[in-house]
């Protein structure tokens, strides 16, 4: 394990600073520095200034204080935690994939804080897995609530870890742990409300409306459909983004396509929860959790390149557990993302056909990964063949 952690540190240091994977020409560091400066001046988020993220996102933003290297070190620490979680769940193979993950993700992994909610989400899966394998009921009763606590924290950094809550609840219910499932819902709600409560409701509603009203982002799967239809226009320009701090597609069929993809997303998320009830082992929970994240990304109206940071650790675990087609498709999508972003992003704004095809390929890979994973999760492997390790792998 130590060797794989050292490999991750070395690959991270090189891949995110030199060579073709080190391009940071487009990032969110300026936005983070503006938010950090506002907090240091005593201004309050959701009241004195609008804030587009959940409240706990302030911690990596303010702690890094606009310093890209401070953020980079923090995200490396999160990747190391995530690597440990992957090994705990699936053994050395997953750890080695995580060791080379900076090559798959590029410099965006150090210029965004997405590795933090990812570490929390994988930590939750480790807690669920350890609880499922616990010999003593008391230990299980302690570990399972920790898993939901971590998911709630992750959801208050970035929303997506909350998509794993229904999957975990259904999985526990199917295992006969109904009190744990109910307790998990209560913990998620209480923790989330406790974090949100100090902030003004109007400001929080404004943050929700920000994401409801923003147009379909130009790299998302709905945008791929809109580009093909050709009746929508780009918001913002290469010099100045739109009021939602990105570039989107508006007009034409945008509203209809957005609604259709939202319906697909909801149905697919429900499907992931239903599949979680089909088997009672930890592998099933992990695969259905990855499926929930995949459909959250693939069918959402926003697909920023850093969202691949969420998916690669799940793909590492899926590969080690034998769901190699979906894992390979997800990892390939990460590589294709680097081909487009950031070097060709502005070409997409001008409607460049080659760049459109690259993005369309990436989105198709993610959707294909979701379909493949759903098929893998729908199968019912024997418990003996599918139970992953829940103790640390030997280095």
C-alpha positions as CSV (number, residue, x, y, z in Angstrom):
1,X,0.0,0.0,0.0
2,X,2.9,2.4,0.8
3,X,4.4,1.7,-2.6
4,X,1.2,2.6,-4.4
5,X,0.7,5.7,-2.3
6,X,4.3,6.8,-3.2
7,X,3.5,6.1,-6.8
8,X,0.4,8.3,-6.6
9,X,2.4,11.2,-5.2
10,X,5.0,10.9,-7.9
11,X,2.5,10.6,-10.7
12,X,0.5,13.5,-9.3
13,X,3.6,15.7,-9.0
14,X,4.6,15.1,-12.6
15,X,1.3,14.7,-14.5
16,X,-0.2,17.9,-13.1
17,X,2.8,20.1,-13.6
18,X,4.7,19.0,-16.8
19,X,3.8,17.6,-20.1
20,X,0.5,17.4,-22.0
21,X,-1.7,16.7,-18.9
22,X,-0.5,19.8,-17.1
23,X,-2.5,22.5,-18.9
24,X,-4.3,24.8,-16.5
25,X,-5.3,27.5,-19.0
26,X,-8.9,27.1,-17.9
27,X,-9.7,26.7,-14.3
28,X,-11.8,27.9,-11.4
29,X,-9.0,29.3,-9.3
30,X,-9.9,33.0,-9.9
31,X,-13.5,32.3,-8.8
32,X,-12.2,30.6,-5.7
33,X,-9.9,33.5,-4.9
34,X,-12.8,36.0,-5.2
35,X,-14.9,33.9,-2.7
36,X,-11.9,33.6,-0.3
37,X,-11.3,37.3,-0.4
38,X,-14.9,38.0,0.3
39,X,-14.9,35.8,3.4
40,X,-11.6,37.3,4.6
41,X,-13.3,40.7,4.3
42,X,-16.0,39.5,6.7
43,X,-18.7,39.1,4.1
44,X,-21.2,36.3,4.5
45,X,-22.0,33.8,1.8
46,X,-25.7,33.5,0.7
47,X,-26.2,36.9,2.3
48,X,-23.6,39.5,1.3
49,X,-22.5,37.6,-1.8
50,X,-24.0,34.8,-3.9
51,X,-22.4,31.4,-3.6
52,X,-23.1,28.7,-6.1
53,X,-21.9,25.7,-4.1
54,X,-23.2,24.1,-0.9
55,X,-21.8,25.7,2.3
56,X,-19.0,23.2,3.1
57,X,-17.3,24.1,-0.2
58,X,-16.1,27.2,1.5
59,X,-13.6,25.2,3.5
60,X,-11.3,24.1,0.6
61,X,-11.8,27.5,-1.0
62,X,-11.0,29.5,2.1
63,X,-8.2,27.2,3.4
64,X,-6.5,27.3,0.0
65,X,-6.9,31.1,0.1
66,X,-6.6,31.4,-3.7
67,X,-3.2,29.8,-3.6
68,X,-3.2,27.1,-6.4
69,X,-0.4,25.1,-4.7
70,X,-2.1,25.0,-1.4
71,X,-5.2,23.7,-3.1
72,X,-3.0,21.2,-5.0
73,X,-1.6,19.8,-1.8
74,X,-5.0,19.5,-0.3
75,X,-6.4,17.6,-3.3
76,X,-3.4,15.3,-3.2
77,X,-4.2,14.4,0.4
78,X,-7.8,13.7,-0.7
79,X,-6.6,11.5,-3.5
80,X,-4.4,9.5,-1.1
81,X,-7.5,9.0,1.2
82,X,-9.5,7.9,-1.8
83,X,-6.8,5.5,-2.9
84,X,-6.8,4.0,0.6
85,X,-10.6,3.6,0.4
86,X,-10.4,1.9,-3.0
87,X,-7.8,-0.5,-1.7
88,X,-9.9,-1.2,1.4
89,X,-12.8,-2.1,-0.9
90,X,-11.2,-3.9,-3.8
91,X,-7.5,-4.5,-3.1
92,X,-4.2,-3.6,-4.8
93,X,-5.6,-3.5,-8.4
94,X,-7.8,-0.6,-7.5
95,X,-4.9,1.1,-5.7
96,X,-2.7,0.9,-8.7
97,X,-5.3,2.4,-10.9
98,X,-5.6,5.3,-8.5
99,X,-1.8,5.6,-8.5
100,X,-2.0,6.5,-12.2
101,X,-5.2,8.5,-12.0
102,X,-3.6,11.9,-12.3
103,X,-2.5,10.9,-15.8
104,X,-6.2,10.1,-16.6
105,X,-7.5,13.4,-15.0
106,X,-4.7,15.9,-15.8
107,X,-4.2,19.2,-14.0
108,X,-7.9,19.8,-13.4
109,X,-7.6,17.5,-10.4
110,X,-5.4,20.1,-8.6
111,X,-7.3,23.2,-9.7
112,X,-10.7,22.1,-8.4
113,X,-11.8,20.8,-5.1
114,X,-13.7,17.8,-6.5
115,X,-11.4,15.3,-4.9
116,X,-12.7,16.2,-1.5
117,X,-16.4,15.0,-1.9
118,X,-15.0,12.0,-3.8
119,X,-12.9,11.0,-0.8
120,X,-16.0,11.4,1.5
121,X,-18.2,9.3,-0.8
122,X,-15.6,6.5,-1.0
123,X,-15.1,6.7,2.7
124,X,-18.8,6.2,3.1
125,X,-18.7,3.0,1.0
126,X,-15.8,1.7,3.2
127,X,-17.9,2.3,6.3
128,X,-20.9,0.4,4.8
129,X,-18.6,-2.4,3.7
130,X,-17.0,-2.7,7.1
131,X,-20.3,-2.5,8.8
132,X,-21.7,-5.3,6.6
133,X,-18.7,-7.5,7.5
134,X,-18.7,-6.7,11.2
135,X,-19.1,-9.7,13.4
136,X,-20.6,-7.7,16.3
137,X,-23.9,-5.9,15.8
138,X,-22.6,-3.0,17.9
139,X,-19.8,-2.3,15.5
140,X,-22.2,-2.5,12.5
141,X,-24.5,-0.1,14.3
142,X,-21.7,2.4,14.6
143,X,-20.2,2.1,11.1
144,X,-23.3,2.4,9.1
145,X,-24.3,5.8,10.6
146,X,-20.7,7.0,9.9
147,X,-21.3,6.1,6.2
148,X,-24.4,8.3,6.0
149,X,-22.7,11.1,7.9
150,X,-19.9,11.1,5.4
151,X,-22.4,11.2,2.5
152,X,-24.1,14.1,4.1
153,X,-20.9,16.0,4.5
154,X,-20.0,15.2,0.9
155,X,-23.4,16.5,-0.3
156,X,-22.7,19.7,1.5
157,X,-19.4,20.1,-0.4
158,X,-20.9,19.2,-3.8
159,X,-24.4,17.8,-4.2
160,X,-23.7,14.6,-6.0
161,X,-22.8,12.3,-3.0
162,X,-26.4,12.6,-1.9
163,X,-27.3,10.5,-5.0
164,X,-25.7,7.6,-3.1
165,X,-28.1,7.9,-0.1
166,X,-31.2,6.2,-1.7
167,X,-28.9,3.4,-3.0
168,X,-27.5,2.7,0.4
169,X,-30.9,3.0,2.1
170,X,-32.5,0.5,-0.3
171,X,-29.5,-1.8,0.0
172,X,-29.7,-1.9,3.8
173,X,-33.5,-2.4,3.7
174,X,-33.0,-5.4,1.4
175,X,-30.5,-6.9,3.8
176,X,-33.1,-6.7,6.6
177,X,-31.4,-3.7,8.3
178,X,-34.5,-1.5,8.3
179,X,-33.7,0.4,11.4
180,X,-30.2,1.2,10.0
181,X,-31.9,2.4,6.7
182,X,-34.3,4.7,8.6
183,X,-31.5,6.0,10.8
184,X,-29.4,6.7,7.7
185,X,-32.2,8.9,6.3
186,X,-32.5,10.7,9.6
187,X,-28.7,11.3,9.8
188,X,-28.5,12.6,6.3
189,X,-31.4,15.0,6.8
190,X,-30.2,16.2,10.3
191,X,-26.7,16.8,9.2
192,X,-27.7,18.6,6.0
193,X,-30.2,20.8,7.8
194,X,-27.7,21.6,10.6
195,X,-25.1,22.8,8.0
196,X,-27.7,24.8,6.0
197,X,-29.5,26.3,9.0
198,X,-27.1,29.2,9.8
199,X,-27.5,30.6,6.3
200,X,-30.4,32.8,5.2
201,X,-33.2,31.0,3.3
202,X,-33.4,33.6,0.6
203,X,-29.7,33.2,-0.2
204,X,-30.0,29.4,-0.3
205,X,-33.0,29.7,-2.6
206,X,-31.0,32.0,-4.8
207,X,-28.3,29.3,-5.1
208,X,-30.9,26.7,-6.0
209,X,-32.4,29.0,-8.6
210,X,-28.9,29.7,-10.0
211,X,-28.6,26.0,-11.0
212,X,-32.3,25.7,-12.0
213,X,-32.1,28.7,-14.4
214,X,-28.7,28.2,-15.9
215,X,-28.7,26.9,-19.5
216,X,-27.6,23.5,-20.6
217,X,-23.8,23.6,-20.4
218,X,-22.1,23.1,-23.7
219,X,-20.1,19.9,-22.9
220,X,-23.1,18.0,-21.5
221,X,-25.0,15.2,-23.1
222,X,-28.1,17.4,-23.6
223,X,-25.9,19.9,-25.3
224,X,-24.6,17.2,-27.7
225,X,-28.2,16.7,-28.8
226,X,-28.7,20.5,-29.1
227,X,-25.6,20.9,-31.1
228,X,-26.8,18.2,-33.5
229,X,-30.2,19.9,-33.8
230,X,-28.5,23.2,-34.5
231,X,-31.3,25.6,-33.3
232,X,-29.7,26.8,-30.1
233,X,-27.2,29.6,-29.5
234,X,-24.1,29.8,-27.3
235,X,-24.4,31.9,-24.2
236,X,-21.3,34.1,-23.4
237,X,-18.2,34.1,-25.4
238,X,-14.5,33.1,-25.2
239,X,-13.6,36.3,-23.3
240,X,-16.5,36.6,-21.0
241,X,-18.7,33.8,-19.8
242,X,-22.4,34.2,-19.3
243,X,-23.9,35.3,-15.9
244,X,-23.8,31.7,-14.8
245,X,-20.0,31.7,-15.1
246,X,-20.0,29.2,-17.9
247,X,-21.0,28.8,-21.5
248,X,-24.3,27.1,-22.4
249,X,-26.8,26.6,-25.1
250,X,-30.1,28.5,-25.0
251,X,-33.1,28.9,-27.3
252,X,-34.5,26.5,-29.9
253,X,-35.1,23.0,-28.4
254,X,-33.0,23.7,-25.3
255,X,-35.9,23.6,-22.8
256,X,-37.5,20.4,-24.2
257,X,-34.2,18.6,-24.4
258,X,-33.3,19.6,-20.8
259,X,-36.6,18.3,-19.5
260,X,-36.2,15.0,-21.3
261,X,-32.7,14.4,-19.9
262,X,-33.9,15.4,-16.4
263,X,-36.6,12.7,-16.7
264,X,-34.0,10.2,-17.9
265,X,-31.8,11.1,-15.0
266,X,-34.5,10.6,-12.4
267,X,-35.6,7.2,-14.0
268,X,-31.9,6.0,-14.1
269,X,-31.3,7.1,-10.5
270,X,-34.4,5.2,-9.4
271,X,-33.2,2.2,-11.4
272,X,-29.9,2.3,-9.6
273,X,-31.8,2.1,-6.3
274,X,-34.0,-0.7,-7.5
275,X,-30.9,-2.7,-8.6
276,X,-29.4,-2.2,-5.2
277,X,-32.2,-4.3,-3.7
278,X,-31.5,-7.3,-6.0
279,X,-28.5,-8.5,-4.1
280,X,-27.2,-8.1,-0.6
281,X,-23.4,-8.0,-0.9
282,X,-21.1,-5.0,-0.8
283,X,-20.1,-5.4,-4.4
284,X,-23.7,-4.7,-5.5
285,X,-23.8,-1.6,-3.3
286,X,-20.5,-0.4,-4.9
287,X,-21.7,-1.0,-8.5
288,X,-25.1,0.6,-7.9
289,X,-23.3,3.6,-6.3
290,X,-21.1,4.0,-9.3
291,X,-24.2,3.7,-11.5
292,X,-25.9,6.5,-9.6
293,X,-22.9,8.8,-10.0
294,X,-22.6,7.9,-13.7
295,X,-26.2,8.8,-14.5
296,X,-25.9,11.9,-12.4
297,X,-23.0,13.0,-14.6
298,X,-24.0,11.6,-18.0
299,X,-27.6,12.9,-18.0
300,X,-27.1,16.1,-16.1
301,X,-27.4,19.5,-17.9
302,X,-23.9,20.4,-16.6
303,X,-20.9,18.2,-17.3
304,X,-17.8,20.1,-16.3
305,X,-14.6,18.2,-17.1
306,X,-13.7,17.9,-13.4
307,X,-16.7,15.7,-12.8
308,X,-14.5,12.8,-14.1
309,X,-12.6,13.2,-10.8
310,X,-15.7,11.7,-9.2
311,X,-15.9,8.7,-11.5
312,X,-12.3,7.4,-11.8
313,X,-12.1,6.0,-8.3
314,X,-15.4,4.2,-8.8
315,X,-14.0,2.8,-12.1
316,X,-10.9,1.6,-10.2
317,X,-13.1,-0.3,-7.8
318,X,-15.3,-1.6,-10.6
319,X,-12.3,-2.9,-12.5
320,X,-11.0,-4.8,-9.5
321,X,-14.5,-6.3,-8.9
322,X,-14.7,-7.6,-12.5
323,X,-17.1,-5.0,-14.0
324,X,-14.3,-4.2,-16.5
325,X,-16.3,-3.0,-19.5
326,X,-18.0,-0.2,-17.6
327,X,-14.7,0.6,-15.9
328,X,-12.8,0.8,-19.1
329,X,-15.4,2.9,-20.8
330,X,-15.3,5.4,-17.9
331,X,-11.5,5.6,-17.9
332,X,-11.6,6.1,-21.7
333,X,-14.1,8.9,-21.2
334,X,-11.6,10.5,-18.8
335,X,-8.9,10.3,-21.5
336,X,-11.1,11.7,-24.2
337,X,-12.1,14.6,-21.9
338,X,-8.4,15.6,-21.7
339,X,-8.3,15.6,-25.5
340,X,-11.0,18.3,-25.5
341,X,-10.3,20.2,-22.3
342,X,-8.8,22.7,-21.9
343,X,-7.0,22.8,-25.2
344,X,-10.0,22.6,-27.5
345,X,-12.7,24.1,-25.3
346,X,-12.8,27.4,-27.2
347,X,-13.1,25.6,-30.5
348,X,-16.3,24.1,-29.2
349,X,-17.7,27.6,-28.6
350,X,-17.3,28.4,-32.3
351,X,-19.1,25.1,-33.3
352,X,-15.9,23.3,-34.5
353,X,-17.1,20.0,-35.8
354,X,-14.1,17.9,-34.7
355,X,-14.4,19.2,-31.1
356,X,-18.1,18.5,-31.1
357,X,-17.4,14.9,-32.2
358,X,-14.8,14.5,-29.4
359,X,-17.2,15.7,-26.7
360,X,-20.0,13.6,-28.2
361,X,-17.7,10.6,-28.0
362,X,-17.0,11.3,-24.4
363,X,-20.7,11.6,-23.5
364,X,-21.5,8.4,-25.5
365,X,-18.8,6.5,-23.5
366,X,-20.3,7.6,-20.2
367,X,-23.8,6.6,-21.2
368,X,-22.4,3.3,-22.5
369,X,-20.6,2.8,-19.2
370,X,-23.9,3.4,-17.4
371,X,-25.7,0.8,-19.5
372,X,-22.9,-1.7,-19.1
373,X,-22.8,-1.2,-15.4
374,X,-26.6,-1.5,-15.0
375,X,-26.3,-4.9,-16.8
376,X,-23.5,-6.0,-14.5
377,X,-25.5,-4.9,-11.4
378,X,-28.6,-6.7,-12.7
379,X,-26.7,-10.0,-12.6
380,X,-26.8,-11.8,-9.3
381,X,-23.3,-13.2,-8.6
382,X,-22.9,-15.6,-5.7
383,X,-22.1,-14.0,-2.4
384,X,-18.9,-16.0,-2.1
385,X,-17.7,-14.9,-5.5
386,X,-18.6,-11.3,-5.2
387,X,-17.8,-10.2,-1.6
388,X,-15.0,-7.7,-1.7
389,X,-12.3,-7.4,0.9
390,X,-13.1,-5.1,3.8
391,X,-9.7,-5.2,5.4
392,X,-6.6,-3.3,4.3
393,X,-4.6,-5.0,1.5
394,X,-1.0,-5.9,2.1
395,X,1.5,-3.5,0.5
